[in-house]
């Protein structure tokens, strides 16, 4: 498992990156994190929804309800233009940190 402090630091850029793939809803986001982390990171609804609500208040994410035939309606979340800009900034910061660690550890940084 990935340490909680590292998860906490990465949670915002991860959420913005997942939503950059396209609009999504709670269960699908949690499943995507599970898949991306190969089971090393497990988000719960108690982690997910406070984050989404905070990002919504910051104007980085917006939500809407979508009705799927024969299923209950789902609340979807998507990036706003401000969210796309925030993601670009987050990506720059994380790639800078990755490059520094790669140099310290004698590794080639992976680009982005």
Secondary structure, 3 states (H helix, E strand, C coil): CCCHHHHHHHHHHHHHHHHHCCCEEHHHHHHHHHHHCCCCCCCCHHHHHHHHHHHHHCCCEEEEEECCCCCCCEEEEEECHHHHHHHHHHHHHHHHHHHHHHHHCCCCCCCC
